[in-house]
Amino acid sequence: MSLDRSDVKAERRDAHAALFRDILERRALSCVFQPILSYQSRSIFGYEALIRGPKGSIFQSPIDLFDAASDSETLVLLSSICVNKAMSEFAARRLPGKLFLNISPDVVAAPGFDPERGKNFLDAIKLRPDQIVIELTEHQPTFNFERIRDSLLLYQSMGFQVAIDDLGEGFSSLRLWSELKPEFVKADKHFVTGIADDPIKTQFLKAIVQIAESCGSQIIAEGIESEADFRLVRELGVSFGQGYFIGKPMEKPATTLSAGVVTLLADNRVPVPPSAKYQQGTLVMAGQFAREVSIVGPTVAVRDVIALFGQSATRYVVPVVERGRPVGLIARRHVRFIKKFDDREAAELGQQAREIMNVAPLIIDKSMMLSDIAAVLANATPQHLADGFIVVDDGRYLGMGAVNDILRVMSETQLTAARYTNPMTLLPGPVPTNEHIAQLLKSEAHFTVCLAEIDPMKGFNDAYGFQKGDELIRLGGSALRQALDERVDFVGHIHGNRFVLLLQSVDWRERLAAALEVFQAQLNALLSNEILVDGGFVWKGKRGRTENRPPPRLAIGASVIVPAQCESRHDVMASAREANVLAKNNAGSNIHVVDAGKHPSNLAA
């Protein structure tokens, strides 16, 4: 007699439950460790411990393992086993640095932790609390911040440190950051992997680093999986890095960095960040973040404010508005210590909203640009970050804005206020070019600046039309861009027929020569046979005047920059202009190099 489908499912479920109980009883878990790099010390800072179930079983994945624990209400027990396993193996392997332990808020706040027993266990395996970082994983809505905070304060008093995992992924990680004041914050790998090619992710991580500086936290970037991402993350000022490029999770991880990573850390070349295209429609202002929330007047009774918070667990703030203008803000923390009282006691107490409100909330005008909002938040207090900001229109209340919304838009919208792109060639314009020069000088990197000019353009447009002239400029930009190493060489289109190149590649001379060859080959296909045969074209100027002009060419003036000799971008560009003048004095497409301490050289196409 065959079993029906429901019976088969029940048997399978019972078998899985029995297997999970057996895993718990036998402590049949293994632990792998992934290194975390310190960019500053250029060494391994610590390891994140990652639990694995029995190999080949349905519980090999930690996700399935913890899902089973949640279903069987053994999450605290499983977490305790995992923590003890990770600490014991970390100590037994004598791994250097700190141990990062993933622990959920529910487990952190669970009752029953005995500090004395915990200390004895650490003493037995010869570990100190200051070697351990409690990495708070937050994948579910968590509202009991008081209990979590109190529990973590206990751990911190013993010497443990705290990290918040996956910033940008969880529901309330920003509030956790504000209230818990962790030593470390991990940027979710979604915003790190591929960052070298994504201007949106670049702006997001840059904003996170700025906020961290104001909160006293250090950022750990997860998901670094390529050399390009490794370079850019370091350039953005991130303190620590983690990912497959640095080291994979292993049972017996290396205790020193690989030779490739060591070499890369010694390379002080400045990476070229991805540039976003400037579009007027991408400008974001504070007014777009204003949301309608319940407001109260300054004379409203405190008991009514408490009732308002009680209506929704997700309501964290209540603006106080008088005659259409904001005068304060009441956060949930302002009322959480006030005990419940009945109407008679409240009347006797006579407390009003004005008596408990924050009289100096963060207020932002609706016309403020997104980049300026980010700058304001970078200098805000942790309390302001948790409370959000009031949006006003000429001082009149419009609504509330949340910091989470700002970060979300930063990850979805191209921040282009300082990343203008030339619409003809789609190359970066003057603003990002100047910024990159400043960054090169700040980093004291050795580089070569080039001013490349298509000459002559005057008369060419008159003779062959602006469409043909635009094709010629695009040809020049394309030839330069394709010949360079996009990771360390920068090319900007600063004006009409002029391009600026900032080169850090070792073989930059050969690359420039290749660009000239490509330009000349494509130029011959673009120009008419008449120009090629006659060696030029006739330009008809004003009042019937005619003039013979040579065919267009690409003149590149290159100046090797020694950082100590240039104080500003103006000095750098002055050197480039001088070299370009010498290049234009030579015939045809050519490269004229002015090398510091050496004689000038010329390379013709």
N, C-alpha and C positions, 0 to 999 in steps of 0.2 A: 504494500500500500504506500503510495507516494505522499509526501508531505506537501501541503499547499505553500504558496509563496510566503505567507506571513509566518509560518512555522520555521521556514528556512532562515528568514531574516532574524527571528528571535534566537535561533540556535547560534547564528553567526554573531549576534550581538552579545550573547552570553559568553561565547568563546573569546571574543575580544576583551570583555570585561575581566574574564579569568586570567587572560594573558597579562593585562595591565596590572592586576593585583599581584601576580607573580613577579613582575618587574619591580614593583615597589618593595615586595618582601625581600627579594634577592639583591636589591639595590643594583640592578643590572643596567647601569647607565655608564656611558663613557663621556669624556670631556675633551674638547679641542680648544686651542688657544690661538687667537689672531692678534698679531702685534699691532701696537699703536705707536706711531712715530712722533717724536718731538722735532719740529722744524728748527727750533732755536738751538737745541743741544746737539742736533744731528745724530740722534741715537734712539733706541727703543725706550719709550716712556713707560710702557706697561703692556698688558694683554687683556683682551676681552675673553671671558670664558663662555663657551657655547656647548650646551648639552646635546648629546645624541642618544637615541634609544638603541636597543639591540640591532646590529646590522642584519639586514634582510627581513626584519619584521615590519608589521604595519605601523609600528610606533618608532621607527628609526628617525623620522622627522620630528623635531621638537614641537612643531605646530600640532601634529596629531597627538603627541604625547601630552601636551598641556590641555588640549581640547578634551581628552579622555579624563584628565584630572578634574577639569571644570565640571564635566557631566557627572562624575562620581563624588563631587564635593571633597576632593582630596588635594586641592590645589596647594594649600599651605604645607601639607605633608610632602608632596612632590618637590615643592620649592625648597624646603628645608634639606631634603636629600641632595638636591642639585647643588645648593650652596655649599654644603659640607664636602661633597665630592669635588667641586671646583677648588675650594680652598686647600683640601688635602693634596690634590695632585699638583697644584701650583707650588705648594711648599715642597713636596717631594722632588719636583723637577728643578727646584732652586732657580726659578725664572726671575730675571731682574725686573725692577720697576714695580708698578702697581697692578693689582688685579681688579678688573672691572666685572662686577657681578650683576646680571640682569635680574631684577626683582620687581614684581608688579606692586602697585599701590596697596591693593588689598592684603598682600602678604606683609608688606612693611607695617601696615596699621593693625595687623592681627594681634590679639592679646596673647600673652604667655611668654614673651621674650624675657629671658633671665640674663641681665648683663654679666653677673658673676659667672654663670655657666658658660656664656659666650667667651668671656675672657680666658677661662680655664681651657676651653677647646683651642683657642688661638695659641695659648702658651704651649699646649701639648704638641702642636704641629710647627711650633716656632715661627709664627707669623705675628706681626704687629697690626693693630687697627689702622695705623696710618699708611699701611701698604694696600688697603682695600678701599675701593670706590663702589658705593651702592648706586647702580645704574637703574634709575626708575623708568621702567617701561610703561607707557600710557596709551593703551589702545581702546579703552572704553571710557564713557563719560564718568568722571569722578568729581563728586561735589563735597565730600567730607575732607576738605583741605586741612581743617583744624587737627583732626586725628593723625593725618599723614605728617603734617608739620611737627606735631608733638613727638611722634615716633622717631622722625629723622633727627630732631634735636637731641634725643636720647643717644642715638647712634653717633652723632657728631660730637657729643660730649665725651664719648669714649675714644674719639680720634678718627673715626671713619669719615670719608668724604662722600659727596653726593654728586651725581651726574643725572641730567635729564636726557632720555633717549629720543631719537627721531623727532627733533623739533621741526614743525611744519607738517607733521602727519597726524598727531593726536588731536583730541577734541579741545583740550584745555591746557596744552603745554605752556602757552605764554603765561597763564595765571600761575602754573606751577613754578615757572621760572621766577616770576615776580615774588611769590610768597615764600618759596623755599630757599631762594638765593643760593643755588648750587655752585660748586666750584667749577663744574664742567657742564657744557651743553653740547649735545651731538646734533649736527645738522643732518637731516635725513638724506640718505643716498640719492633719492630722487632729484634733489637739487644740486648734487655734486657730480654724479656720473655724467660725462659728456659736457661738462661745464665749459671746456675750452672751445666748444663750437656753439654755445648757446648764450646769447647776451642777456636773456631773461634770468637764467640761473645765476649768471655772474652778478647781476644787480641784486638778486635776492641774497646771495651769500655775503656780498659786500655790506648790505644793510644789517644782516645778522651780526657781523663782526663789529660794526659800529655800536649796536645796542649792547653787545657783550662787554665792550670796553667801558660803557657807562654803568654796567651792573656788577662789574668785578668778576665776571665769569670768563672762562676760556673755551674756545670753540674747538670741537673735534669733528673734522669732516669725514663722514663715512662714504664708502663707495668710490674711492679713488682707484680707477682701473686702467689708466693709461698715463704715459709720460706727460702728455700735454695737460691733462687734468692735474697731475701732480705739480707741474710748474705753476699753473695759474692759481691753484689753491694757496700755494706758498706766497705768491705775489700779493694776494688779497689780504694777507696778514693773519691767516688762520694759524692757530698755535700748534694743532696736532692733526695728523692724518691717519686714516685707516682704510684699507681696501686691498684687493688682490694684487695690485701693482706693488704694494709695500710688502705684503706677506699674506698667504692663504691660511685659513684655520687648520691647524695640525695638532695631533696628539703630542708630538715632540717638536715644538716650534724652534726656529733658530733664535739664538740669543744675541746675534749681531745682525746688522743690516747687510743686504746683498751688495756686491761690488757695484752693480748698476745704480742702485739707489744712492750709495755713497758718492759715486761720480756725479750724479745729477745734483746732489746737495751742494757740491763744490762749484757747480756751474752757476755763475752770478748773472748770466744773461737774462734780460727782462722779457718775459713772454708777451706776445701780442694778444690782447684780449679780443674776443669776438665783438664786432661792432653791430649795433642795431640801426635799422633804417629810420630816418626821421620822417614822421608823417604827422601833419597837424592834428589828425583825428586821434592820435595816440596820447595826446596830452590829457592827463587825469588831474582833476582838482578835488579839493576836500568835499565840496558839495555833493559829489557822487557817493560819498560814504555815509551821509546823514540818514539815520534810520529813526523811525517813529518809536518812541518808548514812552511809558507812563511817566508823567511829571507831577510834581507836587509844589505847593506854595510854601514859603518859609514859615508860615504859621500853622501848617498842618501838624496834627498831633503825631508823636513818635509811634504810638500804637498803630496808627493807620499806615505808617511807613512800613512797620514790621509786618503788618497784614499783607501789604503789597508784595513784599519779598516772599511771603509764604504762599502766594498764589502761583509762583513759578520758580522751580529750582534753578532755572537758567537765567533768571534776572539777577544781575550782579550789581547794577547801579540804578539810581533814581535821580535824575537832574532836579534841582530846585530852581524854579523860575518865578520871577516877580515882574509883573507888567511887561511880559514878553521878553525879558532879558535874563540870562542865567546868572544866578548869584551864588551857586554852590552845587555840590554833588554829594550824595549819600551812597556809599558803597555798602555791600552786605556786611563787610567786616566792621562797619561803624555801629551796627545794631546787633551783632551776633552775641555780644556779651551782656546785652540788656535782658534781664529776666522777664518772662511773661507776667503780666499783671492784669487785673480786671479793670473795668471802666472806672470804678470809684477810685481805685488807687492811682490810675492814670490821671484822673482829673485833679487829684490832690498834688500829684507830682508836677503836672503842668508842663511837661517837656514838649518842645516843638521842634520841627525839622531844623530850624536855624541853629539850634543849640548843639546839634551833633554833626552837621554837614561840614564837608571840606570847603573852605571859603576860597581856595586857590586851585580850582581844577584846571586841567589843560583845555584851553579854548583856542580853536583854530577857525579862521575865516574861510568861508566856502570857496573863495577864489585862490587859496593857497595851492601851489602845484605839488604833485606827488613827491618829487625829489626834495622839496622844501619841508614837506611833512616828515619825511624820513629823517632829515637833519634835526628837526625838532624832537622827534622821538629818541634819537640817538643821545640827546642830552637830558632826556626826561628821567624822573625818578622811577624806581621799580613800581611804586604805587600808581603813578600815572599810567604806566604800561598796562597794569592790571585793570585799571578803571576805564581806560579808553579816553576819548576826547569829545568835548562839546563842539558842535559845528554851528557857527553863527553867520548871519548875513547883516553886515554893518552893525554888529553888536546884538542883533535880535536872534533869539533861539530858533534853530532849525531842526536839530536832532542830535543823536549820539553817533559817534564813529568808534569802531573797534580796531585795535591794533592788528588783530587777526586778519581783518579785511584788507588792511594796508599790505601785509605780507603776502596775502593771496594774490592781490592785484600785481604786486611786484613780480610774482612768479608767472603771471599770465600776460602782462602788458610790457611792451618794450619801453624801457626808460631811455628816452632819446634826447632829453633836454641838452645833454652835453655830448651826444654822439651823432652829430649831423652827418648825413651821407650825401655825396654829390649825386644828383639824380641822373646824370648822363652816364657815368661810369660805375655807379653804385660803390665807389670807393669812399673811405672816410674823408671828411672835409677838414677845414682848418682847426676846428675845436679839438677833435680827438687827436689830430696830428700834434698840436701844441701840448696836449696832455701827455702824450707818449714821450715827447722830448723831455718834458719835466720829470717823468718817471725814470727815464734813463739817467738823467743827471743826478737825481736823488739816490739811485742805486749805485752810482759811481761805476757804471758799466762802460766798457770800451765799445764804441760803435762808429759806423761811418754814415755821415749824412750826405744825401745826394739831392741836388735840384735838377730835375730832368725837364726839358722844355722842347716842345715840338715847334720848330722854327723853319721858315717863316709862316705864320698863320695870316698875317695881314695881307690881304689881296687874294688869298686862296679861297676864302668864302665868297668874295665878290666874283671871282672867275668861275667857280664850280658850284656855288650854292652852299647854304648853311648845312644842309643835310649831309653833303659830302664832307664838310668840315667837321661835323659831329662824328661821322664815321672815323675820321682820321684821329680824333682825340680818343675815341673809344679803343681804337686799335693800339694807340700808345699805352693806355692804361692796362689793357689786356696783356700786352707783351711784357710789361713790367711785373704785373701780378703773377703771371704764370711762371716766370723765371725765378722768383724768390721763394725762400723757405717761409711759409706763412706763419709758422710757429714763433719764429724769432725775428723775421724781417717784416717791416711795416711799410706800406705804400699808401700815401694819402693824395687826394686830388684837391689841391688848395685853390686853384684859380684857372679857369679857361684852359690854356694849353700847358699848364705847369703842374708837376707832380713832385712830392717830397718823399724820399726813401730814407728809412732809418734801418740800417743793416747791422745784424750781429752774427750772421752766418760766417763760418770760417772761409768759405769759398766765394765770398761776395763778389770778387772781381770776375771770376768765371761766370757767375750768374748774370752780372750786368752785360758781359759780352754776349751771352746767350740771348738776353733780351733784345740787344741791338740786332742780332741776326734775325730773330723772329720779326721784329718791327720792319726791317728792310725787306724781308721776303713778302710780308703781307702788304707792305706799301706798294710794291711793284704790281700786285694784283689789284690794288685800289685805284692807282693812277691810270690815266688814259695813255695810250701809246704815243699820243702827241707830246706829252710831257717827257716821256722816257726818251723819245728820239731827239727832241730838241734840247733836252737837258734842262728844262724849266718851263715856265709859262709866262704869258704876257699879262700884266696887270694894268687895267685901265683905271687910272685914278680920277680925281676931280679935274674939271675944266679940260677934259680930253687928254690929259697927260698920260702917257704909257710908260711902263717900266718893266724890264725883264727881271723875273724872280727865279731863283733856283728851286728845284723840287724840295718839298718838305723833308726835314731830317730830324732825328732825335739827338739832342746835345745833352749829355749828362755830365754835370760837374760834381765830383765826389771829394769830400774832405774827411780825413780820418780824425776823429775827435778824441782828445785826451780829456777826461772829465775835469781834471784839475785846472785846465786852461779855459774852461767855459763856466761862467757863473749863471747864465740864464739861457733860455731858448733863443733870445735875440742874438747872443753870441754864436750859437750854433747855426742859425739861419744866415747870419752875416758870412760865416765861413762857406756855407753852401752857395750863396750868391756869388762870392768871389770866384769859386771854382767853376760855376756855371758860365760866367763871363769868359773865362779862358777857354772853356769847351766850345762856346759859340764863335770864338775867334778862329777855330780850326774848321777845315772844310768837311762837309758831310756829317753823317751820324758818327758820333765818337764819344769816348769817355775820357775826361781829363781828371786825374787823381792828384790831389794835394795831400801828401802824407806828412804828418808831423815829424820833423827832423830829417826828412828825406827830400830828394829832388822830385819835382812834379813829373808825372808820366802821362802819356797819351796813348789811347787805344782807339784806332779808327775801325769802323765797321768794314 
